Amino acid sequence: DIAALGDGRYHVLYHGKSYNAEVVSADYATKTFVLKLNGQRIELHAKDRFDRLLDQMGLSSASAAKVNELKAPMPGLIVDIRVQPGQAVQKGDPLLVLEAMKMENILKAPADGVVGSVKVELRANVQKGQQVTLVHMQNDMSRIEADLAVVRRLATDTARILSRSVAELTAANERNNRLLQDTTIILAENRLFQDETRQALAENRAF
């Protein structure tokens, strides 16, 4: 069982043991997560079945990925953050706004890719050359992974739609069955009424 406590903290019961877990950082582009489990720092690398398939094909994203570090060109103040981890960007897209010497400087994505992490916070003072973001470049491997991500979403959406359609068809079939049963009962009652009416008429004629 997992209970969310807020602010990235969770209480976990596993095999009868209790754990306090905290998400320290999450890099959705590389599927790397840093956790604290009962105070112990742990780094995890998540892989789904598509990742395992790529490993089997010798197309591991870990060996193919390229990372671009965006650094502050001058000392200043971060006045706007326009992206978040896991967000896809194109070359030239604005990532951060750095205020220096009363002028706003827009720091842009150096290449197509996915924002791995934002290394600074809003209103933070940064020094020249300080790393502010990591952008995982969009190479052939990452394009394949992006396509696989689309396939995953489509498969999930399709399964959800099919499940809903089956449920709706089942409900409609049950309604039709109930309607058929009600109609059968009504017809049977009508036949009984007709039989009773004919019998009554026959008795009247006899008198």
N, C-alpha and C positions, 0 to 999 in steps of 0.2 A: 504494500500500500504506500502511496505517496501523497503527502499533504503539502500544498503550497502555503508558505508563510508570508510571501511577499518579498519584494526587493531581491529576487533571485535566490531566495532561501527556501529549503524544503525539509520536511521531516519524512524519513523513509523507514519502513518496516520491511525487513527482508529475512526470510527464514528464521523468524522469531527474534531477530536482533534489530536494535534501534540505531539509526544513523541521522546525523545532522549534516545536510549537504548545502553547499553554496556555489552558485555559478559565478566564477571570478571573471572569465572572459569567454566569448564565443566567436569564432571565425567561421562564418557559414560558407565562405568560398572554399576553404580547405577542409571544412568539417572537423575543425580542431577545437576542442573545448577544454578549458582549465577549470577544475572543480576543487573545492575543499570538502573533504569527507571526514567528519569528526576532527577538523583542524588540520588534517593532512592534505597537502597540495598534490593533486593528481592531474595529469594531462591525458586526454582521450582523443583518439582519432576514429571517427565514425566511418563505417563503410556499409553501403547497402548492396543488394545483389548486382546492381549495375556496375558498381565499383569493383566487385569481385570478378565480374565478367571481363572488365577491362584489364584487371591484373592477369587473368588467365590468357588474355590476348597479347600480353606484353605491352599494354598501352597505359601503364600506371600513370595517373595524373601527377603523382608526386615527382616523377622523373621528368615530366613534360612541362610542368607549370613554370612560368616565369613571373617574377615579382618586380614591380616598379615601386621604388620608394619615393614618395613625394616629400621634399624637404622645404622648410621655410627659406625663401630667398633672402630674407632680412629679418631682423628682430621686430616684433610687433605683437598685436593683440588679436586673437581670434574672435571676430565679431559675428560670424555666421557659419554654420555647418549645414551644407545642403545635401549631404548623402548619409547613408547609414550602412553598416556592414551587410554584405549580401546583395547590395544594389548593383545592377548592371549599369555601366557607363560607357560612353563613347569618347574617343579622343577629343579633347577640347571642352568637355562638359565641366561646368563649375563644381568644385568639390568643397572648397572653403573660401572664406573671405578674411584676409589678413589686413588689419589696419596698421599702417606705419606712417609716421610723419604726417598725421591727419589726412592720409589718403587711403582709400580702400583698394586692395590688390586682390584680384580673384585668382585663386590657385586652381588650375584646371587639370583634368585627367591627362596624363602623358600618353595614354594609349587606350584602345578599346579593352574592356575587361570587367572585372567584378571587384568591388571594394571589399578587401579582406578585413580591414580594421581601420578605425579612426583613432589615432594615437593622442589626440588632444581633446580638451573639453571647451565648451563655449566660454568666452571671456578669459581664456588662459593666455598668459604671456609666453611667447616662444622666442627662442634664440635663432640666429642665422644658422642654417644647416641642420636644425632640429627636425627629426622625422615627424611628419604630421599625419600621413596616411600610407597604407599599403594598397596597391592596385595590382591584382593578379591579371596579367595580360591575357588577352583573348587570342590564343594561338590555335592551331588545328585541333589539338587535344581538347582544349576548353570548349571549342565549338561543338565537338562531339558530345561533351558532357552537357552543354547547354541544350542540344537536341534531345539527349536522353532525359533531361529534366522536363522538357516539354512532353515527351512520350510518357513519363511518369504521371504528369498532371492529367494528360488525356486519358490514360488508362484508369486513373482514380476516378475522374469525372464520369467516364463511360460506365465503370462498375457501379457508381452511385446512381446514375440514370437508369441502368438496367435493373438494379435492385428496387428502385422506386417504381419502375414500370411493372415489374413482376408483382410487387405489393399491390399496386393499383388494379392490375388485372385480376389478382386473387380476390381482392375486395369486390370488384365488379362481378366476378363469377359467383361469389357468395350471395350478393344481392340478387342476381338473376335466379339462383337456386331457391332463395327464399320466396321470390316473386312467383316462380313456377309452383312451389309448394302451396302458396296461398291461392293461386289460380286453380290448382287441382282440388283443393278443399272447397272452394266456391262452386266449382263445376259439380262436385259430388253432392253438395248441399242442394244445388239446383235440380239435379236428377232425383234426389230424394223428395224434394218438394213436388216435382212433376208427378212422381209415382204416387205420392199421397193425394195429389189433386185428382189424378185419374181414378184412384180407388174411391175417393169421395163421390165423384161424378157417377161412377158405376153403382154405388150403393144408393144414390138418389134415384137413378133410373129404376132400380129394382123396386122402390116404393111407388 
